[in-house]
Amino acid sequence: MNRVVAVVTRGALASTVLMCTGCAVVAVTGAVVTVAATVVSTGVKATGAVIGAVIPDSKD
């Protein structure tokens, strides 16, 4: 009986570890996407500011 309990406990532990690993991968992927989106957004805003400073507004 103790052997069965040990096997079930190890199986539950292994399942938990595998599920947590999947969650960690999703969390890291989400963080990478957020950082990439922030970098792209900042780059676009900076480029827009430089273009706005270089090209004068036409005021008629």
PyMOL CGO cylinders between C-alpha atoms (Angstrom):
from pymol import cmd
from pymol.cgo import CYLINDER

trace = [
    CYLINDER, 0.00, 0.00, 0.00, 2.83, 2.41, 0.78, 0.3, 1, 1, 1, 1, 1, 1,
    CYLINDER, 2.83, 2.41, 0.78, 4.33, 1.71, -2.62, 0.3, 1, 1, 1, 1, 1, 1,
    CYLINDER, 4.33, 1.71, -2.62, 1.07, 2.72, -4.35, 0.3, 1, 1, 1, 1, 1, 1,
    CYLINDER, 1.07, 2.72, -4.35, 0.89, 5.93, -2.34, 0.3, 1, 1, 1, 1, 1, 1,
    CYLINDER, 0.89, 5.93, -2.34, 4.50, 6.74, -3.25, 0.3, 1, 1, 1, 1, 1, 1,
    CYLINDER, 4.50, 6.74, -3.25, 3.84, 6.16, -6.96, 0.3, 1, 1, 1, 1, 1, 1,
    CYLINDER, 3.84, 6.16, -6.96, 0.68, 8.29, -6.92, 0.3, 1, 1, 1, 1, 1, 1,
    CYLINDER, 0.68, 8.29, -6.92, 2.49, 11.04, -4.99, 0.3, 1, 1, 1, 1, 1, 1,
    CYLINDER, 2.49, 11.04, -4.99, 5.37, 11.07, -7.47, 0.3, 1, 1, 1, 1, 1, 1,
    CYLINDER, 5.37, 11.07, -7.47, 2.94, 11.15, -10.38, 0.3, 1, 1, 1, 1, 1, 1,
    CYLINDER, 2.94, 11.15, -10.38, 1.05, 14.07, -8.88, 0.3, 1, 1, 1, 1, 1, 1,
    CYLINDER, 1.05, 14.07, -8.88, 4.31, 15.90, -8.22, 0.3, 1, 1, 1, 1, 1, 1,
    CYLINDER, 4.31, 15.90, -8.22, 5.54, 15.29, -11.77, 0.3, 1, 1, 1, 1, 1, 1,
    CYLINDER, 5.54, 15.29, -11.77, 2.22, 16.52, -13.20, 0.3, 1, 1, 1, 1, 1, 1,
    CYLINDER, 2.22, 16.52, -13.20, 2.38, 19.66, -11.08, 0.3, 1, 1, 1, 1, 1, 1,
    CYLINDER, 2.38, 19.66, -11.08, 5.93, 20.40, -12.19, 0.3, 1, 1, 1, 1, 1, 1,
    CYLINDER, 5.93, 20.40, -12.19, 5.01, 19.95, -15.85, 0.3, 1, 1, 1, 1, 1, 1,
    CYLINDER, 5.01, 19.95, -15.85, 1.96, 22.21, -15.53, 0.3, 1, 1, 1, 1, 1, 1,
    CYLINDER, 1.96, 22.21, -15.53, 4.00, 24.90, -13.78, 0.3, 1, 1, 1, 1, 1, 1,
    CYLINDER, 4.00, 24.90, -13.78, 6.63, 24.70, -16.49, 0.3, 1, 1, 1, 1, 1, 1,
    CYLINDER, 6.63, 24.70, -16.49, 3.94, 25.38, -19.09, 0.3, 1, 1, 1, 1, 1, 1,
    CYLINDER, 3.94, 25.38, -19.09, 2.71, 28.37, -17.09, 0.3, 1, 1, 1, 1, 1, 1,
    CYLINDER, 2.71, 28.37, -17.09, 6.25, 29.71, -16.83, 0.3, 1, 1, 1, 1, 1, 1,
    CYLINDER, 6.25, 29.71, -16.83, 6.72, 29.44, -20.59, 0.3, 1, 1, 1, 1, 1, 1,
    CYLINDER, 6.72, 29.44, -20.59, 3.49, 31.35, -21.20, 0.3, 1, 1, 1, 1, 1, 1,
    CYLINDER, 3.49, 31.35, -21.20, 4.48, 34.01, -18.66, 0.3, 1, 1, 1, 1, 1, 1,
    CYLINDER, 4.48, 34.01, -18.66, 7.93, 34.49, -20.19, 0.3, 1, 1, 1, 1, 1, 1,
    CYLINDER, 7.93, 34.49, -20.19, 6.45, 34.61, -23.70, 0.3, 1, 1, 1, 1, 1, 1,
    CYLINDER, 6.45, 34.61, -23.70, 3.95, 37.23, -22.57, 0.3, 1, 1, 1, 1, 1, 1,
    CYLINDER, 3.95, 37.23, -22.57, 6.72, 39.31, -21.02, 0.3, 1, 1, 1, 1, 1, 1,
    CYLINDER, 6.72, 39.31, -21.02, 8.80, 39.12, -24.21, 0.3, 1, 1, 1, 1, 1, 1,
    CYLINDER, 8.80, 39.12, -24.21, 5.84, 40.21, -26.34, 0.3, 1, 1, 1, 1, 1, 1,
    CYLINDER, 5.84, 40.21, -26.34, 5.13, 43.13, -23.97, 0.3, 1, 1, 1, 1, 1, 1,
    CYLINDER, 5.13, 43.13, -23.97, 8.75, 44.29, -24.07, 0.3, 1, 1, 1, 1, 1, 1,
    CYLINDER, 8.75, 44.29, -24.07, 8.89, 43.98, -27.86, 0.3, 1, 1, 1, 1, 1, 1,
    CYLINDER, 8.89, 43.98, -27.86, 5.66, 45.97, -28.24, 0.3, 1, 1, 1, 1, 1, 1,
    CYLINDER, 5.66, 45.97, -28.24, 6.98, 48.68, -25.93, 0.3, 1, 1, 1, 1, 1, 1,
    CYLINDER, 6.98, 48.68, -25.93, 10.26, 48.92, -27.84, 0.3, 1, 1, 1, 1, 1, 1,
    CYLINDER, 10.26, 48.92, -27.84, 8.48, 49.16, -31.20, 0.3, 1, 1, 1, 1, 1, 1,
    CYLINDER, 8.48, 49.16, -31.20, 6.02, 51.75, -29.87, 0.3, 1, 1, 1, 1, 1, 1,
    CYLINDER, 6.02, 51.75, -29.87, 8.83, 53.86, -28.43, 0.3, 1, 1, 1, 1, 1, 1,
    CYLINDER, 8.83, 53.86, -28.43, 10.78, 53.62, -31.69, 0.3, 1, 1, 1, 1, 1, 1,
    CYLINDER, 10.78, 53.62, -31.69, 7.78, 54.71, -33.72, 0.3, 1, 1, 1, 1, 1, 1,
    CYLINDER, 7.78, 54.71, -33.72, 7.11, 57.67, -31.42, 0.3, 1, 1, 1, 1, 1, 1,
    CYLINDER, 7.11, 57.67, -31.42, 10.77, 58.74, -31.53, 0.3, 1, 1, 1, 1, 1, 1,
    CYLINDER, 10.77, 58.74, -31.53, 10.85, 58.46, -35.32, 0.3, 1, 1, 1, 1, 1, 1,
    CYLINDER, 10.85, 58.46, -35.32, 7.66, 60.50, -35.57, 0.3, 1, 1, 1, 1, 1, 1,
    CYLINDER, 7.66, 60.50, -35.57, 9.15, 63.19, -33.32, 0.3, 1, 1, 1, 1, 1, 1,
    CYLINDER, 9.15, 63.19, -33.32, 12.34, 63.39, -35.41, 0.3, 1, 1, 1, 1, 1, 1,
    CYLINDER, 12.34, 63.39, -35.41, 10.39, 63.60, -38.66, 0.3, 1, 1, 1, 1, 1, 1,
    CYLINDER, 10.39, 63.60, -38.66, 8.12, 66.25, -37.13, 0.3, 1, 1, 1, 1, 1, 1,
    CYLINDER, 8.12, 66.25, -37.13, 11.15, 68.28, -36.08, 0.3, 1, 1, 1, 1, 1, 1,
    CYLINDER, 11.15, 68.28, -36.08, 12.90, 67.99, -39.47, 0.3, 1, 1, 1, 1, 1, 1,
    CYLINDER, 12.90, 67.99, -39.47, 9.92, 68.65, -41.75, 0.3, 1, 1, 1, 1, 1, 1,
    CYLINDER, 9.92, 68.65, -41.75, 8.44, 72.09, -41.08, 0.3, 1, 1, 1, 1, 1, 1,
    CYLINDER, 8.44, 72.09, -41.08, 4.70, 72.55, -40.93, 0.3, 1, 1, 1, 1, 1, 1,
    CYLINDER, 4.70, 72.55, -40.93, 3.26, 74.33, -43.93, 0.3, 1, 1, 1, 1, 1, 1,
    CYLINDER, 3.26, 74.33, -43.93, 1.29, 77.33, -42.72, 0.3, 1, 1, 1, 1, 1, 1,
    CYLINDER, 1.29, 77.33, -42.72, -0.56, 79.14, -45.45, 0.3, 1, 1, 1, 1, 1, 1,
]
cmd.load_cgo(trace, "trace")
